[in-house]
Amino acid sequence: MKRLLHIGMLALLGCGDPAERAVEEALHEGAEPYRMARYDSAATIYGQASFDPRVAHDLGSALYRQGLLDTAISTFEQAIASARNGSDQALAYYDLGNSWMGVSAKADSLDKDFGGQLSQIKIEGDDIALKVKQFVLRDSLRTFQRKVVHLVDSSLTQGAEAYKNALRNNPKDEDARHNLALAQQRIAARQKAAQAKSDQEKNKNKDKDKDLSEQAKRIMQQADSLVERYKFKEALGVLAMGLKKEPTLKQQQEYMNKLDVVTRAAEAQ
């Protein structure tokens, strides 16, 4: 947060109705602990005050500083919805953009952690129960990683949109313009990387299918159909028989290994 907090003045001057004075008092009392980096104390003061768009903004700033990004985002959105003028909206939109960028950064770090964990998983050995756990763990991590990747991209998009709205309300906001450019650069870089990865996977699958004979492709379709009906043992049998006639099926060895583990685990129960 690069913005100054709202500082209550009416309460000090003895002006305003009781509700307004309570808001001004909260703004004034919360400012000092915020500046002293006691963000939890500041958030408590702001959170106990009557709702006001200025209080909502300062509460969002205190939450952001504590890393409570989801709550900060919802608080900034409340501040935007009830802002009294374009200047206050621009301020809240800017900090909303920062919060979404924070979510994106955390999700990106988590994505890298998942990638590291996946690289450590080795499905090997004769312990069937362990191999089943390894398959389940790997598939679960891949599923979570896909969700995290989506969160990175969606957060960047929403952050960029928030900065655009900040500029719509205050075209002279150079901080918002700078952060928007950074967000757009990250979006473009991720889109380029995602397209390259997609093309690589398509070429890989194309080459794999190209190496399969037509009969091998039909055998794979038959096995896939059985798997969809949870007939893993039958699918494995189809592939094992097919491998004797179609050596190109050897490239599906990992798939067969997985079916073998699932089948043997089921038989062991």
N, C-alpha and C positions, 0 to 999 in steps of 0.2 A: 504494500500500500504506500503510494507516494503522496497521497492527499492528506491535508490537515483535517483533523476532526472538527465537527461543529462544536462551538464553545458557547454554552448558555450565558446570556447577558441579562435577559428580562428579570430573572429571579434576583439578580444582584441589584437591579434598579428598583425592585419592588413593583414592577408593572405586570400587567396581564392578569387573566382570571386564574383560579386555583389550579386548573388542569394544565394551563400553559406554564404556570410557575413551576409545577412539578416536573414537567418536561425539561424546562431550562435548568432546574437544579440537577437533574440526572445528567444532562449534557456537561454541566460544569464539574460535577463531582466525579464523573467517569473519565474526564480528560486527564487528570493527574496520574492515576494508576496506569492509564494507557501509555502515557509518555514515559513512565518508569518501567515499562515492559511488563507490568503486572496485568496481563491481558485477561486472565480469569477473573480478577477483581473488577476490572472495567466491565466485562461482559455481565457480571452479576448485577452491577448497578444499572446498566442499560436495560437488562432483561426484566428488571422489576418496575421499570418506568411505564407510564401509559404509552400506548402506541403513538408514534409520531415518525414520519418519514426520516427525519434527521437522526432520531434515536435508533431507528432500524438500520440506517447506514452505519452509524458508529458501532452498533452491536455486531453487524456483519464484519466490520474491520477487525474487531477484537477476536471474533471467532476465526477469521482468516489467519490471524497471527498465531493462533493456537493450533493451526492445522486442521481445524474442524470445517473442512471445505464444503461438504454437502449442506451443513446447516448454514454456513455463510452464504452459499448460493441462494438458498430459499429466502434468507433474510434480505439480501440485496434485491431480490425480485420483488419483495414486499415494499422495499424502499422506492423502487422504480415505479411500481403501480400507484403509489400514493404521493409521489413527489409533487411539490407545489409549483415547480418551474423547470424549464429546460436545463438550467445550470445544475440543479440537484439531480436530475435524471442523468445528465452526462457523467457526473461524479459517481453515481451508483453503477451505471453501465460500465465505466472504466474498471471499477473494482470487481464487478461481476466477471468481466473478461479475465482479470488476473486470477480469480478463483477457478474459472474453468481451465485456464492454463496450468494451474497448480494440480488440478485433477488429472490432466493429461500427462504431466510430468511423473506423477506418482504411478499412474497406470503403465507408462512406458518403462519405468524401473521394474515394475512387477512383471511385465512381459519379458524383460531380459532375465529375471530370476527364473521364470518358468522355462525359458530356453536353456538355461544352465542346468536345471534339474532334469530336463528331458535328455540332455546329452549324457547325463550320468547313468541313466537307466539302461542296463544291459540284461536282455532276456536270454539267459543261458543256464546251463546246468540241468540236472535230472530231477530236481525238486519241483514236482508239478504244482503244488500249492503255492510255492514262491513264484513260479512263472505266471500263474494266474493273477496273483497280486501285482506283479510287474506289468502285465498287460493292462489290467484295470487302472493302475496308477498312471501309466503312460497315456491311455486314452482319456482319462479324466483331466490330466494336465493339459493335453492338447485342446480339450473342450474349453477349459477355463482360459487358456491362452487366446483362443479365438475371441472369446467374450472381452478379454482385456484389450486386445488389439482394436476391437470395435469401439471400446470406451475411449481409447487414445484418440481415435479419429473423430468420434462424435464430440468429444470435449474440445478438441482444436477448432472444430467447425463452430461450436457455440461460443467459444472464446472470441473467434474472429468476428462473429456477428455482433457480440456485445461491444467490441471496440468500434465497429461500424456505427452502431447506435449512439455510442458516446460522441463520435465525430458528427453525426447528424444533429445532435443537440449542441455541440460545441466544436465547430470546424477548426478552431484554433488550438485544439488540444494536441500538441505535438507528441506527448507521451503515448496517447492512444494511437496516434498515427504510426509511431515507431513500433509499438507492440503489435499492431495489426499487421505490419509488414513482416515481423518475425513469425507470427502465426501463419500467415499465408505462405511463407517460405517453407515452414515445416510441413504444411499440408501438401504443397507441391512435391516436396522431397519424398514424403511417404507414399503419395500416389504413384510417383515414378518407380519407387522401390517395389510397391505392391504389383504394379503392372509387369515389371521385370520378372518377379517371382512367379506370377501367373503364367507368363509366356514360357518360362523355364519348365514349369510343371506340365504345361500343355505339350511342349516338345518332348518331354520325358515320357509322358503317357502315350504320345503319338508313336514314338520310337518303340515303346514297349509293345503296343498293339501291332505295330508293323512287323515285329519279330515273331508274333504269334501266327501260326497257320490258321486257316479258316476253321479247321476242325478243332483246334485248340481254343479258339474264341467261342465256339459252340459249347465246348466242355465247360468253360468258365461261366458262361451264361446259365448252364444247367446247375452248376455248383452254387452260383449266386442265388438262384431261385430257391434252392434247398435251404440255404442260410437264412433267407428272408422268412422262411417258415420254421426256423430254429431246428432244422434237421442237420446239425453239424456233422454227425458221424457219417450220414449218408453223403453229404457234400464232400467230406474228406475222402470217402471211398471212390466217388466219381473222379476226383482229381488224381488219386493214387493210380487208378486204372488208366486214366487218360495219359498220365506221365509215361507209362510203359510204351504207349503208341506215339505220343507227341512230346519229344524231348524239349520243345520250346516252352512247355509248361514249367520247366525248371526255374524260370525267372519269377514264378509265383510261389517260390519256396517259402518266403516269409509268411504269406497268406496261409499256406498249408501247415506251417509250423504252429500258427495261432489256432487253427482249427484242431490240430492234434492236441494241443494243450487243453483246449476247452472240452474236447471229447473225453480225454483221459481223466480230467478233473470230475466230469459228470459221472463217469463209471466208478470213480473212487468213492463217491458218496454212498 
